[in-house]
Amino acid sequence: MHYLIRLVGNEEFPADQRRLIEQRYDQALVHQLGSPEQVAQARRAWVRAKTREDEATSSDLSLEEKRAIVRWERAEVAARLLAFEGYTGALEDIYIEVRVPLAGQDSSPEGRPQAPPGAEPETGDTMPAILVLGQSHPQDADLH
């Protein structure tokens, strides 16, 4: 299982700085969650739990679903802090998307999903990692 990370919502960062932010975010998630496979598993579990939370009351969520939400959100906060360490600008309009591909999608040897140039990868998850104002900002994937 693999995933894509993409900084969206702010064009002030040059391409090399965007890649650095994405790489730092990725490294922090792996550090917090254990491995790239565990990052993908945690993201999928979070998406499933958040979907159920939106459909039901929080008391209807299982303990496992509640733990999945807390685990991902803690890791994501730590990753965001590290990714933007030293940045002094406003972060309100900056989102980091984490997309987990559908099972069976081809992956590169580096472990990142591949899509044809200019194509949006098929994912079961287009929710941004940061749910600022509860908005989703789907963008074309910037494969790295």
N, C-alpha and C positions, 0 to 999 in steps of 0.2 A: 504494500500500500504506500502511495506517495501523494504529494500535494504540491500546490503552487502557492507562492506568496507574492503579493503585488501591492506596492504602495500606490494609492490612488487619491485623487481629490485635491492635489496641490501640484502645480507645475513649476514651482520655484526651485525645486531641486534639480541639479544637472543629472544626467543619466548615471554617471559614475557614483554620485552620492546616493541616488535612489537604490542602486545595486548594493551599496554598502549597508544602507538601512535595512534592506530586505535580507541580506546575509546575516547581519547582526540579530535581527528578529528571529530568523530561522535557527541560528546557533543557540539563542537563548531558549527557544521552545524545546529544542532537542536536549539541552542541558536540564531543563525543568521536567521534561516528560520521559527522557531516557533514550530514545532513538527516533529516527524519522518514521519508522513504522508505528511507534507508539504515539507520535504526534498526530499522524493520520487517524489512528484509532480513537484518540481523545477528541479530535475535531468531529469525527462522525458521531461519537457518543453525545457530544455537546449539542450538535444539530438535532439529533433525534430527541434528546431531552427537552431542548428549547421548543421544538415543535409541539411536543406533548404538553409542555407547560402552557403554551399559547392556546391549546385546545381544551385544557382542563384546569382545575384549580390546583394550586401548589400542593394541597394536601393529597391530591390524587397521584402525585409523582412518587415513584418508588424511592427508597433510600439510595439505590444505585444510580438512578437518574439525577437525584439531587447532588450526589457526589461527583457525577460526570460534569455537571454545570460548574460546580465550585472548582474542580480540578483544572478544567480548561481555562476558566476565567482568571484564576490565580496565575497560571503559567503565562497567559496572554498579557496580563498586566506587567509581569516581570519582563517579558520580552519587549513590550512597548517601551518600558523605561530604559532598557539597555539600547534598543534600536535608536532612540532619539536622545541619548545621553549627549549633553553639550549643546543641543539645539535650543535656542532661546526664543524662537518664534511661536506663534499661536498654533496649537494642535487641533483646534475644533474642526477644521475642514479636511483633516488628513486621516485617511483610513488605511488600514492594512488588511487586505483580503487574504484569507486562507481558503483555498479551494481544494477539495478532496475529489479526485476523479471517481467515476463509476467503476465498479469491479470489472476487470478484464481489459481496461484501456491500456494501450501500449505505453511502456515507460522507456526512458533513455537509460543507458548504462549508469549514468550518474544518479538515477533514482527519481528524476523529474519527468512528469508526463510530457509527451510530445504531441503536438498538434500541427496540422499543415500551416505554413506561413499565413498569417492574417486570419486564421480561423479561431473561433472561440472553442476551447476544449469542452467536451461534454463533462459536466459535473453534476453531482447530486446536491451540491452545496454552493450557492452563490451569495450566502449571507456574509457580510464583512465580519472580520474577527472582532472589531470594535463596533458595538452597536450604539454609536452616538446618535441620539434622537431617534433610535429605532429605524434608521434609514439604511437601505441597501444601495450601493453604488456599483452596479454591474459594469464592468469595463472589459475591453478585449484583453485577453491574457498576454502578459509580457513574459514569455518563457525565458528563463535564464539558466 
